[in-house]
Each structure stands twice: as C-alpha cells, then as structure tokens.
C-alpha cells in the first residue's frame, strides 16, 4: 500500500510539473514570448496557501508561540489531530485553501 501511494504521489507531481514546463516551453521556447504572469500567479497562490491560511488557522485556534515558526509548528500538530479525528475537516480545509489561493492568484 505504501509503495502504491509513493508511486502515485510521484506521478502526480511529475504530471503537474510536466504540464507547467511544457506550457512555458511552448510560450517562451517556440513563441519567444516570456510569460511572467503564469509564474506570478503560481507564486501568489503558493504564498497564500502557505502563509495566509496558516495565519488564519493560528488566529482561529488561538495558538501561541514566540515566533511565527514556532506557532506554525504547534498549528500543524493541532490541525493534524483534528483531521485524524474528522477527515471531512481536512477536505473542507483543502477546499478553503484552494479557494483562497485561487482568489489571490487570480
């Protein structure tokens, strides 16, 4: 089971990065038109998911820490425990993160 999960995870990321690199190659390599808008949208979406959603969860659960790194570590443990007991919360958190990243990335 673990090997199947590992292989499917590798194939998923390989597919996603292949699509992104092929689209950039078609635009810049063949067309000669650099597209920094796509890279900026991916950057903003990743930053939003990693930083803003994390800070929202820290505020919602009132997690304390001397630094944001320490608070993020405590937040990860808290969310992992909640998701382990309620998988629907994990799916809702994923959909919320995707929506926020799409809004900021768009």
C-alpha positions in Angstrom: 0.0 0.0 0.0 2.8 2.4 0.9 4.6 1.8 -2.4 1.4 2.5 -4.4 0.9 5.8 -2.5 4.5 6.7 -3.2 4.3 5.9 -6.9 1.0 7.8 -7.3 2.4 10.8 -5.5 5.5 10.9 -7.7 3.4 10.5 -10.8 1.0 13.3 -9.7 3.8 15.8 -9.1 5.6 14.7 -12.3 2.4 15.3 -14.3 1.8 18.7 -12.8 5.3 19.9 -13.3 5.3 18.5 -16.8 2.2 20.4 -17.8 3.6 23.6 -16.4 7.0 23.2 -18.0 5.6 22.2 -21.4 3.3 25.2 -21.4 6.1 27.5 -20.5 8.3 25.9 -23.2 5.6 26.4 -25.8 5.1 30.0 -24.9 8.8 31.0 -24.4 10.7 28.4 -26.3 8.7 28.3 -29.6 6.8 31.6 -29.4 9.6 33.6 -27.8 7.1 35.3 -25.5 8.1 35.2 -21.8 5.0 34.8 -19.6 5.8 36.0 -16.1 2.1 36.3 -15.3 1.8 32.5 -15.0 4.8 32.3 -12.7 3.5 35.2 -10.6 0.1 33.5 -10.3 1.7 30.3 -9.1 3.9 32.2 -6.7 1.0 34.2 -5.2 -1.2 31.1 -4.9 1.6 29.1 -3.1 2.3 32.1 -0.8 -1.4 32.4 0.0 -1.8 28.8 0.8 1.3 28.6 2.9 1.2 31.9 4.8 -2.2 33.4 4.9 -4.2 30.2 5.5 -1.7 29.3 8.2 -2.1 32.6 10.0 -5.9 32.4 9.7 -5.8 28.9 11.4 -3.4 30.3 14.1 -5.9 33.0 14.9 -8.9 30.7 14.8 -7.4 28.2 17.2 -5.5 30.8 19.3 -2.2 29.0 19.0 0.6 30.7 21.0 4.2 30.8 20.1 7.2 33.2 20.4 7.8 33.3 16.7 5.6 32.5 13.7 7.7 29.4 13.0 7.0 28.0 16.5 3.3 28.9 16.2 3.2 27.2 12.8 4.7 24.0 14.3 2.1 24.0 17.0 -0.7 24.7 14.5 0.4 21.8 12.3 0.1 19.4 15.3 -3.3 20.8 16.2 -4.7 20.5 12.7 -3.2 17.0 12.2 -5.0 15.9 15.3 -8.3 17.4 14.2 -8.0 15.9 10.7 -7.2 12.5 12.2 -10.4 12.5 14.1 -12.6 14.2 11.4 -11.4 13.7 7.8 -14.2 15.9 6.5 -12.5 18.9 8.2 -9.4 18.1 6.1 -11.3 18.1 2.9 -13.0 21.4 3.9 -9.6 22.9 4.8 -8.2 21.8 1.4 -11.2 23.4 -0.5 -10.9 26.6 1.6 -7.1 26.8 0.9 -7.7 26.3 -2.9 -10.4 28.9 -3.0 -8.3 31.5 -1.1 -5.3 30.7 -3.4 -7.4 31.0 -6.5 -8.8 34.4 -5.4 -5.3 35.8 -4.6 -3.6 34.1 -7.6 -6.3 35.3 -10.0 
